[in-house]
Amino acid sequence: MNNNLEEIEMSGIRKFFNKVKKVNGAISLTLGQPDFTTPMEIKYGMIRAIEEDKTIYTDNFGIIELRNEIAKYLNIKGINYSHKDICITVGGSEALFSSFTALINKGDKVLIPTPAYPAYENIVMILGGKVVNYNLNKDFSINFEELEEIINNEKIKYMVLSYPCNPTGAILSKYEYIRLVKLIKDKNLIVISDEIYESFCYDEYYSVAMNDDIINNIIYIGGFSKMFSITGIRVGFIAAKDIFLKEIGKVHQYNVSCTNSIGQYGVLEGLKYGLYNVDKMKNDFLKRKEYVESRLKEIGIDFISPKGAFYIFPSIKKFNLTSEEFCESLLYKEKVACVPGSAFGIGGEGYIRISYCYSIAELKDALDRLENFINR
C-alpha cells in the first residue's frame, strides 16, 4: 500500500453530500454543479462526432482544432498561449493531478492557500510532497507580508493560485496581480494557476498568465465542466510552455492516453458557436448571488461578497459552533445542507460554503429554513 494515502480522506464536500442523501426532503447547497442544461451546440457537436464515427483515440494532447480554439479564447483575454502549449485533459481534476505529478519530487514544498479546494493539498500529499499553507486576509485577499516571509523562510519553489476561488468566490485584484507578477519573477516561483471558474468572473479578470515575462513559470489549468454545465463530460485543459508541457504530457499519456473524443468535438462547437450560453449562465448566477446576499443580510449572517465562481463563504463564528457542528445541526434540524468550511483546510474553520447553483425558488426554500434555524 502507498503509505502516503494513510492521511488522505474522502473530500469533505463529497462526504457531506453523501450525508444529505440519507436525509429525506433535504435541500442540498453542497455541489458546484450548474443546474443549466447542456448547450445545444455541444450536444450537436457530440452527436455529429458519433454519427461520423469519431470515436477512436485522438492525439494524446487532444484534437488540434480544439487546441487552436482554446488558444484563441485565451488570446482574447490577453493570455498568450498557442495550440502547441495546450493539452486536453479529463476535466480539471486530471489536469491538476498530471501537473503536480510532473513537478513534485518527494519532500518538495508546495505553497497552498487556506481555505482552498481540498484536492490541492491531497494530491501533493499523495505524491509525497509537503504542504505549506499561506493564510488569507479576512476579506480573502492575499496577505503579501506573510506570503513573502514564508517563501523566504521555507525556500518555496512551487505555489498554487486559484481564481476565481472555490470556496470563497474571491478573484485576483489588479493590485494583487501586479504584486504577484513581481514576486513570481523575483523568486522564480513555479505556479499552478487553477482557473476553472474563469468564465464566471463578475469584475475585471486578471490572471498571472497574462504577463509574458513570467508565462514560462505558469501552468494554467482550465476546463469546461462549469463553463458549459457539462460536469459529466470531463473535458479540461492545461496550458503551459514546452519546458513543463512535454513532462506533463508523459504523465497524461500513461494515465489516460487521451480525453474522450466526442466530448472534445462537443466542446469545440461550444467554443466556436455557443459562448452566448456562458453569458446567460453568468447573468443568472449574478442574480442568484445578489438574492443570497440579500437574504444573508436579513438573517444576520456575516459574509464577504464573492466576485467570481458560484459560491459564497459566510462566517458562522459568532454562533460558537464548529463549521462541522453547524452544518450537521442545520442538516438534521432544518434539512438544509451546506459544506463545512473545515473541508477547505484549516483556514476554512468558522465558515460554511453555500453553492448558488440552484434556482431562486430552491434557494428561497433553503434560506427560509436557514433563517428558521438561526432564529431557533
BELQUIMO-V89139 format. One record per pair of residues at least 12 apart in sequence whose ideal C-beta (glycine too) atoms are under 7 Angstrom apart, sorted by the first residue. I is the first residue (numbers start at 1). J is the second residue. If there is no record, write none. Layout:
i/j
I/J
I/J
This chain:
i/j
4/125
4/126
4/128
5/126
7/125
8/122
8/125
8/126
11/118
12/118
12/339
12/340
12/342
12/343
13/30
13/339
13/343
16/30
16/327
16/337
16/339
16/340
16/343
17/30
17/31
19/331
20/331
20/337
23/331
23/332
23/335
25/335
26/331
26/335
26/336
26/337
27/335
27/336
27/337
27/362
27/365
27/366
28/337
29/336
29/337
29/338
29/354
29/355
29/358
29/366
30/337
30/338
30/339
30/355
31/355
31/357
32/166
32/226
32/310
32/311
32/355
32/357
33/231
33/357
34/226
34/229
34/281
34/357
35/357
35/358
35/359
36/229
36/281
38/228
38/229
38/230
39/228
39/270
39/274
39/277
41/269
41/270
41/273
41/274
42/228
42/230
42/266
42/267
42/269
42/270
42/274
44/269
45/265
45/266
45/268
45/269
45/270
46/262
46/263
46/265
46/266
49/261
49/262
49/265
50/262
54/261
54/262
54/265
55/261
55/262
56/261
57/257
57/258
58/258
58/261
58/264
59/258
60/249
60/252
60/253
60/257
60/258
61/87
61/88
61/249
62/87
62/88
62/258
62/259
62/264
63/264
64/83
65/268
66/88
66/264
66/267
66/268
67/83
67/86
67/88
68/83
69/268
69/271
69/272
70/86
70/237
71/83
71/86
73/271
74/239
77/205
78/210
79/207
79/209
79/210
80/212
80/215
81/239
85/239
85/240
85/241
85/245
86/237
86/239
87/237
87/238
87/245
87/248
87/249
87/252
88/235
88/237
88/259
88/264
89/236
89/237
89/238
89/252
89/259
90/234
90/256
90/259
91/223
91/225
91/234
91/235
91/236
92/196
92/221
92/223
92/225
92/236
93/119
94/236
94/256
95/221
95/223
95/236
95/237
95/238
96/119
96/123
96/194
96/221
97/123
98/238
98/248
98/251
98/252
98/255
99/192
99/219
99/221
99/238
99/248
100/123
100/124
100/127
101/127
101/251
102/244
102/247
102/248
102/251
103/158
103/190
104/124
104/127
104/129
106/128
107/128
107/130
108/129
108/130
108/157
108/158
109/130
109/132
109/154
109/156
109/157
110/124
110/129
110/131
110/132
110/158
110/160
111/132
111/134
111/150
111/151
111/156
111/158
111/159
111/160
112/131
112/133
112/160
113/134
113/136
113/160
113/162
114/133
114/135
114/345
114/346
114/347
114/348
115/167
115/168
115/341
115/344
115/345
115/347
115/348
116/162
116/344
116/345
117/162
117/166
118/343
118/344
118/345
120/160
121/345
132/150
132/154
132/156
133/345
133/346
134/146
134/147
134/150
135/347
136/347
139/304
140/165
140/168
140/170
140/304
141/170
141/173
141/176
142/176
144/179
148/183
151/187
156/189
157/189
157/190
158/190
159/189
159/191
160/192
160/194
161/191
161/193
161/208
162/194
163/195
163/308
164/197
164/200
164/201
164/308
164/309
165/309
166/197
166/309
166/311
167/311
167/313
167/344
167/348
167/353
168/306
168/313
169/306
169/307
169/308
169/309
169/311
169/312
169/313
170/306
170/307
171/201
171/203
171/307
171/308
172/206
172/207
174/206
177/206
177/208
180/208
181/208
181/211
181/214
184/208
184/214
184/217
185/213
185/214
188/217
189/217
190/217
191/208
191/217
191/218
191/219
192/219
192/221
193/207
193/208
193/209
193/218
193/219
193/220
193/221
194/221
195/207
195/220
195/221
195/222
196/221
196/222
196/223
196/226
197/226
197/308
197/309
198/222
199/227
199/278
199/282
200/226
200/282
200/285
200/308
200/309
200/310
201/308
202/286
202/307
202/308
203/307
215/241
216/241
216/243
219/238
219/240
219/244
220/239
220/240
221/238
222/236
222/237
222/239
223/235
223/236
223/237
224/236
224/267
227/278
228/267
228/270
228/277
229/281
233/263
233/266
234/260
234/263
235/259
235/263
235/264
235/267
285/310
285/356
288/356
288/360
288/363
289/306
289/312
289/356
291/360
291/363
292/312
292/354
292/356
292/363
292/367
293/305
295/367
296/314
299/370
299/371
299/374
300/374
301/314
302/314
302/315
303/315
310/355
310/356
310/357
311/353
311/354
311/355
312/354
312/356
313/341
313/351
313/353
314/351
314/352
314/354
315/350
315/351
316/350
316/351
316/352
317/350
322/342
322/349
323/340
323/341
323/342
323/348
323/349
323/350
323/351
323/352
324/340
324/342
326/352
327/339
327/340
327/352
330/370
330/373
333/373
334/369
334/370
334/372
334/373
335/369
336/366
336/369
336/370
338/352
338/353
338/354
339/352
339/353
340/352
341/353
